[in-house]
Amino acid sequence: MLLLILTALALWLNLFLSPPQAGLAAEGLPMPLWGIITRALSGSPLIAVIVSFLLVLAISFLMVRFNTSIFFIPRRTFLPALLYLILYSVFPGEMILNPALPAALLILTGLWRMISSYRVNGMTFKFFDAALLISSGGLFYGGSVWFILLVFIGALVLRSPDARELTLAAVGAVLPWVVMYAAWYIAGESPGELTEIIGHNLFDQVPSFEWSRTLIILLIIVGLNFLPTLLYLVREMPTYKIRSRKTFELFIWMLAISALAFLFIPAVSAEMAALAALPVSFIMANQNVFTRRVIFTEILFWLMVAMLVVSRVWPS
């Protein structure tokens, strides 16, 4: 835990020393709940940095608690959290006031709730809870709406199809938006304006981020770290316990949704790293904990850390 906190502090140190001015210039029409947060913090850059820092730490420690509870990586380890901190920091421009951070916290909690439904006798309301949580993430970050598909995929992967559970999941997915429209209308705002905001966040083109040379090299090294762990997972999955295997199946689906959204949805950009780093961190930790090729794994890991430092010192 101390190592995690020190790592996070080192990664955020520059932001704490010189907090950038928080503003809304980058997103003229934020999602409703995220708009409230950004407007409240736009005049307090240091508080905005602290909020972002605490959100990332909360996600990291929730990842550790998630594995301790479900035990899909059969070892108590803080490695998924450490890897998440490193992978999320690949895009330093998204380390402050990223709307995907609260969405990631809700989606991770929804996944945990959903996987805990495995082998529950009779009908369960956990898919309703998961859909409610994941859908609520969309009120912060529009791109997280696509992860509602995970709930229905999870219902098919974890349990035999039950029309009542699928119906409850659909109700849970719709409910946050019904409440949002009702609150918007009661506040005297136009529902058409809210529809325009949602459409903008789901489908409109967002400004592209700069692909610097150091960033491209860093991403290549991250890929070299990740691909062997993915191949290891595919090879070893048949030997895992059933719940562990189904959990990793959902992680692979989450990774696929993240990649497809980034490639084909114009409104999705580098902020998606907050979500995509979740399954990547778990998959990498699963192999790194049990690898027999320790030297090779450590070389790749420290090469990634070193390149992360280089990308901060020479960001061009």
N, C-alpha and C positions, 0 to 999 in steps of 0.2 A: 504493500500500500504506500509506503514511504517512497519507493522508487517511482511508482506511478505519479504521485503528486509532484515529485522533483522533476520528472520528465515533462509533465504538463507545464510546470512553471518555466522550465527552460524554453519550451516551444512558444509560450505566450509572453516571454520576458520583454521582447521588443514592443509588443502591443501595450503592455502595462506601462513601460517607460514613455512611449510616445503613442498614446491612444489616438487612432484616426477619428476624424469628426464623423459621428454617426449621422446619417441623413437618409433621405428617401429618393435621392437622385437616380439610384440604380434601379429602382422599382417604383414606377409612378402609380401603379394600382396594386398594392399588396393585398393578399388575402385578408379577410376581415380581422381575425384575431391577431395576425402578425402586424397588421397596420396599427392596431392599438399599441403594441409593444414598441414598434419602431418610432411612432410619434412620441411616446412617453420617454424614450431614451435618446432621441435625436439631439437633445441639448446636453447630454451627459455621456461623453465618449468613454470615460473611464468605467462608469457603471455598465455601459454596453459591453465593454471587454470582460468585465467581471461576470456578467450574466452569461455570456457565451462560454467563458471558461468553466463556470459551474455546470452548465448544461452538458458540456463534453465530459466532465468528470462524472456526472450523474449517469450518463450513458455507459461509461467505462465500468463503473462499479456495478451497474445493473447487469451488464454482460457477465461479470464474474458470478454474481448471485444467480443468474439464469442457469449457468452451467452447473453450479453447485446444487441447484434444485433438481434439474432434469438429469444431469450427469451424462450428457451425450458425449462429452470428452471425458473418458473415465479417469480423470485425475483432477485434483483441486489445483487450479493454476490461475495466475493473474495475467498470463500471456495474451489471451484475447484482448484484454483491456489495453495492454501496452501496445500491441499491434494496431489497435484502433486509433490510439493517440497519434502514432506515427503516420498511418495511412491518411487520416483525416487532415494532417498537417501538410500533405503534399501540395494542396492548393491554399497558400497563405491568405489569399484574398477572400476566402470563404470562412476564415476563422473568427470573424466577428459578425454578429447579427445575421446569421444564416438561418432562414426560415425552416430549413430541413432539419435543424437540430431538435426542436421540440417535436417535430413529426417523427424523427428517428426514435425518440424516447417513447412515444405512444405506440409506434409500430413494433418495437422490441417488446414492450409490455403485452401488446396484442398477440404476438407470436408465442410468448410464454404462456399466456392464458389458453391459447388454442392447443398447444402441444400437451398441456396438462389434462386435456380432455381424453387422451389416449386411454383406452380400456375403462372408461367411466360407463357404468351400467345404465341403461335407459337413456332417455333424452337428456341432453345437456344444454345449458344456456351459455356455455363458454364461447361458442362461435358468435353468439349475439354480442357478448362482451368484446371479443376480438374485433368484430366488424365495427362496433361503436368506437373503439379506441383508434383503429387505423383510419376510419373515415374522419374522425375528429382531427387527425393530423392534417387532413386536407384543408382545414380552416386556417392552418398556419402556412402550409406549403402546398400549392396546387399539384405539383408533381407526385405527391404521395398518394393521390387519389387512385392511381393505377395499381397500387399495392392492395387495394380491396380485393383484387383477384386472388390474392394469397389465401383469403379466408375460405373461399369456395374450393380452391385447390386443396387447402388443408383439410377441409371436411371430407373430400374424396380420398385423400392420402391416409388420414389418421383413423377414419371410421367408415363403416358401410353407409352409403348414401341414405339420408333420412330427410324426407321432404319437409318435416317440421323444423329441423335444425337449419336447413338451407333457407327456409322462409324467415326464420328468426334472424339469420345472418343478414338477409336482404333488408329486413326492418332496421336492424342495428346500423347498417351502412347508410340508410336514408335518413334516420332520425336526427343526426347532428345538423344536417342541411335544412330539415324542416324547422328545427328550433332556431337556426340562424336566420332563415327567412322571416320567421315570426318575430324575432327580436328586432330585426332590421325594420320591419313594417311598423312595429310598436314605437320604435324610435323616430318615426316620421320620415324615414328614408324611402326611396323608390325601389321596389323589388327589381325593376328593370335595370337599375344601376348596379345592384348586387349581381345580377346575371351577367352584366357586362364585365364586372371585375373578375368573376369566376372564369368566364370565357377567355379573358385576356391571360390569366394565369395558367390556363390549361393548354391553350393553342397558339397564342401569339409568339412571334419570334423574339427572343431575348438577346441582348448584346453578347457577342462571343467574347471569351476570355483570350488572353494573349498566350500563344504557344511558344514560349521561349525555348532556347536550345537546352538549357539546364533542366527545364521541366520535362522535355521530351526524353532526355537521357534518364532522368529520375523515374519516369513512368516505365521505361524499358526495364530498368533494374527491378522495379516493383513487380513487373510481369515475370521476370526471371525468378523472383522469390515465390510468386503465386502459382505459376503453371505446374511445377513439380508437386506442390501440395494438392492441387486439384486432381492430378493424375493419381497420386497416392490415394486420395479419397475414393475415386472411381474404382480403383483396384481393390481396396479393402472394405468397401461398403457391404458387400455380401456377408462378411464375417461379423458385422456389428449386431448388437442386440436390436430388436425390431424398432423400439422407440427411438434409439439413436439413429438408426438408418432413416427413419421417416423424418426426423428432425433435420438431418443433412439434406434430404430431398427438398424440404421446404427452403433451406438456405440456397440451394442451387436454383430453385424457382425464383427466389427473391433476387438473386444475382442476374438471372436472365431478364426479369422485368426491368431491373435497373439499366442493364445494357441496352435493351430495346427502347426504353424511354429516352435514354441519352441519344441514341442514334436517330430515332424517328420522330420524336416530339420536339417541335421547335422551342417550346417554353422551358425545356429542361437543359440545364447547363452544368457547370462545375459544382454547384451546390449539392447535386445528387451524390457527391462523394460521401456526405454524411450518412446516407442510406446504404450505398453500395459497399462501404467499408465494413458494415456489420457482418454480412456473410463471408466476405473475404477474410476478415480477421479470425473468425471461428474456424474456417477451413485451413488457414495457414497454421493456426495454433494446434489444430488436431494432428498435423503431421510433425510439426516442430517438437512437440512434447515427446513423441515416441521415436523420432528418427534415430537410425544407427549411423547415419552419415553426418555426424555432429560437426566435423570440421567444415565440410562443404556448406552445410546449412548456416553455420556461424559466419562464414566468409560472405555469403550472399546477404545475410542480415546486416552485418556491419558495413558492407558496401552500400546498402540502402540507406543506413543511418548517415554515413559519410556524405553520400550524394545529397541527402536532405539538407545537411549543413551547408554544402557547397551551393545549393540552389538558393539558400537564404543570403549567403554572402555575395554571390554573383548571380543575381536573378535574371540576367539578360540571356 
